[in-house]
């Protein structure tokens, strides 16, 4: 089976979507599926990735094709469009990631014209938050004229969480929705109990995600101030990067709140460094206004970390039902109250740690995702399941 994935960018600056495509490639390759990924050299803003464009790049799990971004807005790529027109017929299924961007829109229209079935993963842009942010009027017009047609003509709309699915279905779309959570490399079970305090005796909170206004870090810092004011020994590590001016503003806010000495700014982490950060945390926190999935949450669960997440995080229902953490609102008082509850129940933290790991193994493993995606493709093509 030959599957083509099309995504506007795989740059790390875009956070979870870029990370997810690698996990998808890995999961499908492990099942013997031939994977090709087509994207642009976009690296956020006016930057471009240092990659060769217009020729195949072989990775451990897929063949990648990068094409030069023609415009920053909409991430138009003439070369990408031309390649799709010539080659899309050679694939059994096309899986597009995102909407309101040139690459997935072009791929969907060309696939439809060529009679190749396609699947859409909307990346949360159909949620109220996604529709209201960044050119909301333009999105409404585009949705009425372009995206609705793409969605309703797709063989399936790939949602990664029940919350994302519910929000999108509220738009009254006529589509076949499929729920397949993203999967990660679960790895081995944590060696030590995740709820233990660090060497300083402090309860070490970890925020691990792209630094963006959507993540609501301002409220998290204010919650830290409220918790520290009660003489609770807690620190916060912030792992991730983002716009330099925005990061500087957050550091300034931490200073104004007199919590700078309790906040560790780790920058972007990956590989062994990320594993070390997860292994040394006491709990994970993500108070985002909106997350259509939240790969960082899945990683924290796999590490056995109790989680404090907001209702805006799509996996919050799963976390709450599994007893793997605490779900809070997005205001500082709500976040602070959740942190205090978590820290005040030291005996219950062990159970939350075990529940977190179990949830990750059962629902968010790469193998489970690969099996579900292959089943979807086979169903679309009318093939028997293996």
C-alpha positions, 0 to 999 in steps of 0.5 A: 500500500502506498500512502501520501501524506501532505502537510504545510510544514514539518518545522519544529516551530509548529510544535505538535503537528510537525512532531506527529507526522514523524510518529505517523511515518514511523507507525505506518512504516512498521506495518510495511506501508510505503510512506511518502510525505510532501511538504514545504521548506517553511520554518515559521515567519520568513525563515526557511529550513536548510533542506534540498527542495524538489528532490526526494530525501530518504528518512528512516521511515518515509520518503520526504519531498520538500518544495520551496515556499512561494509565499509566507501567507497561506504557505503557497508552493508552486512546485508542490502543486505541480508535483501533486498534479503529476504524481498523486495518481500513483498513490492508493490513499492521500492523507492531508494534515491541516486546513486553511493552507495551500498544501492540504487544500491543493492535495485534496482538490487534486486527489478528488479530480484524480479519483484518489481517496483522501483523508483529512486531519484538521489539526483542531482548526475547526474548534471555536478557538481555531476558527476565531484566531488568526484571520477569523473573517477570512477563515469563515469565508474560506470555510464556506467556499473551500474547506467545507467542500473538502471536508464533505468530499473526503473519505474520512475526517481524522480526529485525534480526540473525542473533544476535537470531534465533538467541536467540529461536528457542532458545525453541522458538517456532513462527513464521515468522522473517524477517531484515531488518537495520535501515538508515541513511542511509549518506551519502557516503564519509568524507573522511579516513581514520578511523584517524588520531589527533586533533589531540592525537596521541591515539587517540580512542575513541568510545562513541556510544549511550544511557547505560544499565547494559546498555552496560557503560560501567563495564568500558569505563572500567576498560579505559581505566585499564588501557590508559592504565597502559601509557602508551598515548595514548588518549582516550574520548569518550562521546556519549549521555545517560541517567539523571542519577544514573547518569551522575554515578555513572559520572563518579565512577567515572572519577574514582576510576580517575584517568582523568577527564582522558582522558574527554570527556562529550559528552552527546546528539548528533545531526545535524551534531554527530553527524557531526562526532563520528564524523568525528573519532574514530579508532575506535568501541567498544561493550562492551554485555551485549546489543544486538539490533542496534546502530544506533550500530554501523551509523553507525560502520561507515558513517563508516569507523570500525574497531569494538571490540564485545562478543559481546553486540552482535548485529552482532559476527559481521558485524563480525568476518567483514568484518574491520571491527574486533575482537570482545571479551568484556565484562570490562575485561581483555578490552576492554583487550586488544582496544583494545591489539590495534587500536591496535597494528596501525596498518597494519591499521586502514586495511583495517578502515576500508575494510571497515567502510564496505563492510559498511555500504553493502552491508548496512545502507543505508536503501534495502536495508532499504526494499526488503526490507521492501516485499518482505516486505509484498508476500509477505504480501499475495500481491502480485508483487514490483516 
